[in-house]
Amino acid sequence: MSVASQPVKLAIVGSGAIAQTHAEAIGRISGAKLTAVCSRDPEKARLLADRFGARSFTKIEDMLGEADVEGVLVSTASGVHQDAVIPALRAGRHVLCEKPLEISLERVRRMIGEAEASNRILAGFFPLRFGAGAAALREAVDAGRFGRLTFLSARVKWWRDADYYRLSTWRGRWDLDGGGALMNQGIHAVDLLQWFGGVPTEVSAFSGQLAHPGIEVEDTLAAIVRFEGGAVGTIEAATSCYPGLNLSLEVSGNRGTAVLENDRITDWRFEFELPGDDAIRSGEGGQVGGAVSDPKAISCEGHRHQIASFCEAIRGEPARIIDGRHAGRAVAIVEAIYRSAASGKVETVFKP
């Protein structure tokens, strides 16, 4: 077997629900192999590793020193992502990190600097970008079909019961979760919003704890954003909306409007019709999404696409990845929104 045809050897750091999603996705990729799992919980690490014939570790330094690994997937609590990312980069491994890349722009910049210094890949997980519906909408933006963008909205009005926070050691905490409904759940839509419309320049926001009074962070948030080209928009994020609604994105301009729910186009109208529009209106996408009321209901399809692309990039092939600087844009937006919610003022968005 040639080197190019050998599967890329991957490790997972973390053993929670999203680590299970990563492992399942790797199992569906012919060009990838899970060779190591690292978790502070030795039993969880062993159970996940045994399912895929991998080795288990409790310390990342041991894994990086002993395991045959080319790329590392980081799925730990958001506020300790850098604790796995930076050692992996310094050890010469490529890294694909769960959203958010980290919980502050300062940490994101530190990770980007390490990737550049080590000449290794640092990429972020945003699986919704890899859905057919999102791709169709992005192509329409790039083709100028909306004309001048005027209004963009993102809504993640989900539900999480009390146990979601109560049974977790890190969710709902500023130091480990980095925020609440916006940073943890809404960041998927925040990333899509900036992917379609560019990074907003300024934001204004309100937030509150309305359904989960025991947590430190917000479970309900609304923000108004202004984009560089003059368009305005809204971002809504919640874990307080029983029973939960589909994630939705709306993009409007002076020549068209499109609506995306999860990964499915539900509205697609333009001043000038093109061949293929009817097919898109019939239900483009739909395979990526989930987790409206149950975090375990997430599909691994978007992760499969991203991990496969990550492996292609490691092999030096043309690949579609979300590099650290681009993945960090969502963190920059969220950070500015939190500043506004705390200050009561319009705040500037700083880029990674």
N, C-alpha and C positions, 0 to 999 in steps of 0.2 A: 504494500500500500504506500503510495507517495505521501510525502509530508502534507501536501496541499489537500489530499483527500481524507486525511485522518480527522476524526472529530475534535473540535476544540474542547479542551479540558476546563471545566468550570467549577467554581466553588460557590456556595451560598453561605453568607454570614447572617445568622438569624434562624429562628425555628418556629416562628408564629404562623398565622394564617397566610400571610402573603408569601412567606418562604415556601409553603406548600404549593402555592400557585406557581412560583418560579420553578420548582422541581417538576411539577406536572408539565409545564411548558417545555422545559428542557427535554423531557421524555418524548415529546412529539417532534423533536428536531433531529434529523438524521446526522447533521453535521456538528452535534454537540453532545457532550457526555458530562454528567455530574460526577466529580471525583472526590469532593470533600464538602462537608457541612460543619460549620463552626457556630456554637451557641454556648452561652453561659450555663444553660441547662443541659447537663450531659445526657440525660435520658431522652429529651426531645431531639437532641443532635443525633444520637445513636439511632433512634427510631426512623428519622427521616433519611439518614445516610443508608441504613440497611435496606430500605425500600428500593434504592437505586444502585446498590452495590458500591457505595462510596465510603470514604473514611470519615470518622467523626472526630472533632476537636472541641475543646472548651476555651482555648486561647488562640487568638488570631496569629500571634507570633509563631506559635508551634505549627499552625496550618501552613503559613507562608514559608516556613523553613523546611517542612517535611513533605508536604503534599505536592503532587504533580498538577499544577494549576497554572493556566494561562490568563484566565479572566475571573473576576470576582463579582458576584451579584450581592449587593448589600440590601438587606431587608430588616434591619434592626429598627428600634424606636427612632423617630425622626431626629431627636436631639442628640443622638450619639452616632449619626452617620459618619461624621468626620473621624471618629475613633477607629472605624474600619477602613474608610476610604484612604486616608493619608498613609497608614502603614502599608496597605496593598500597593499603592502607587510607588512608594519608596522602595518596595521590594521588587519593582519591575513588572507588576501585574496590571492589566487593563481593568477598568472598573465600570460597571453599570449599576447605578444607585437608584433606589426607590425614590418616589416623590415624598415630600419635597427634598430637593438635593440636600439641604440642611435647613435649619430654622432661622438663620439670619444671613443677611447679605455678606457680612464680614466673614462668616465661616465658608460661605460659597466661594468667595474670592480666594480664601486660603486654599481650598481644595483645587480650584482652577490653577492657581500658581504651582501647586505640587504636580499637577498633571503636565503642565508645560515644562517644568524643570526636569521631570523624569522622562519626558517624551513618550508618555503613555496616554491611552484613551481614557477620558472621563466622560461618561454619558449618563443621561437621566431617563428614568421610566416615565413616560406619559402615553399609556397604551391607546387612549382614545384617538390620538393622531394617526394611528395605524388602521383605523376603521375605514371602510369604503365610503361611508357617508361623509366623514370629515375630509377625506381626500377629495371628493367631488366638490365640496364647498370651497376648499382651498384653491382648487384649480379654477373655479369660477372667479374667485377674488383675483388671482394672478392674471386671468384673461381680461380683467376689467369689466366683467359683465354687470357688476353692481353700479358701475359709474363711479361717482364720488361717494365714498362711504359716509353715511350720515348717523346711523344708530346701530350699536351692537350691544346685545344683552346676553348675560350668562346666568343660568339659574340651577342651583343644586339644592333643592328643598327636600331633604331626605329625613328619615326618621331613625333614631337609635334609642333603644330602651335603656333603662337605668343600668342594667347589667353590663352594657357595652362599656361604660365608664367604671362602674363599681368593681368589675372583675379584672380590670387591667391595672398594671403597675405603672403605666406611663400615659395613657390617654387622658385628656382633659387637664394636663399639667403644662404650664408655660415652659418649664425647663426641658421636658422630654418630648412633648407634642408640638411645642412651638406656637400654639394657638388652638383654636377649636374647629368649628365647622368650616371656616374658610381655609385654614392651613391644611387640615387633614382631608376633608372631603371636597370642598369647593375649588381646591387648587387645580383639579383636573380641568374644570371649566375655565378657570383663569388662564391656564396655559393655552387652551384652544382660542380664547378670546384674543390674546395677544398674537397668536399664530395667524389669525385671520386679519386682525386690524392693526397690529403693531403694538409696541409697548406704550401704554398710556403715559402722559406727561404729568398729570396731577389727579388727585382723588379726594373724595370727601365721604365719610362713612359714619354709620351708627351701628352699635352692637349691643347685645344683652344676653343674660342667662335666664331663659324663660321657661324651659322645660326640665332642666337638669341643674337645680340650684346648688348641688354639692361640688360642682367642678370649678376650676380656677378660670377657665377660658369661656369664650362665647359659644352659645349654641344657635344663635340667630344673628345674622348680619346683613346689612344692605349698604351698598356703596354706589356712588356716582363717579364716573371716570370721564376724563377728556383726553382724546388722542391728539397726536401731533398735527394731523391733517385737519383738525377741527371737529371731527366726529365726536359724539358723546355716547355714553353707554351706561349700563347698570350691571352690577354683580350682586346676586343674592345667594347666600349660603346658609344652610341650617341643618341641624339634626333634630329639630323641634317640630317638624311638620308631619304629623301622623296622617295617613299611613306611609307617606313618602311619594314624591312625584318623580318622573323621569328627569334626568339631567337634560337641559335644553339650552340651545344656543340660537340666537336670532341675529342675522346680519342683514342690514338694509342699506340701500344707497338710492340715489336718484334715478336708477334704472332697473332696480330689482330687489327682491327680498327672498331669503331662504331661511328655513327653520330646521334645525337638527335636534332630534331627541335620541339620547344615547348615541347610537351609530346609525340612526335611520332618518333620512330626509322626509319630513312631513309636509313641507311647503316649499315650492320651487317655482317662482314666477319672475319673469324678466320682460323688459320692454321688447327685446328682440329674441325670439325663440330660435333654438338651434336643434338640429337633429340629435336625438338622444335625450332631450328634456323629458319626454313622456316616460321613458324608461326609468329615469331618475325619480320622477314623481310616483312611480309605481312601487317604490319602496327600496331605494338604494341602501345597502348596508344592513345593519342589524345584528352582527355577530359579536361586537365589542360593546361592553357595558355591564349594567347590573348593579347590585349592592344598594338599591334604593332604600330598602328597609333592613337588609341583612348583609353585613360586611362579608360574609362567607359565600355570598351568591355571585361574586365577581367571576366573569369568564376569564380564562387564561389565554384566549385567542390573541388579544392585543399584546400580551407579554410574549407569546410565542413569536410573533412578528418581530418584536424589538430584540429579543435574545438572538434570533436567527441573524438579524442585521448586525448585531454586535459581534457575532462570530465571524461574519463576512469581513467586518472591519479589522478584526484581529488577524485574519489571514491576508490582509492587505488588498482585499477586493473592494470594488466600489460598493458602498453600503449607505443606507439611510439611517443615521443615528442622530439623536438629539444631544449635541455636545454640551459640556458643562456650562458654558457661557449662555447658551440658549435655554437650557433647563433652569438656570438660575434666574431667568427673567420673571418667572412666576413668583419666586420668593421675593424678589424686589417689589413686585406689585403688592403682594400680601403684606409685606413689612410696612409699606407706605399707608395701606388701608388701616392697619392696626394703629399706626401713629395718629392718623386722622380721627379714628374712633376714640382715642385717648385724649387728644388735644382739643377736639371740636373744631379744628381748622382744616382748610384745604392743605394737603401735603404733596410734595414733589416725589415722583418716582425716580429713584436712582438706578442706573443700569449696572449689571455685574461687570 
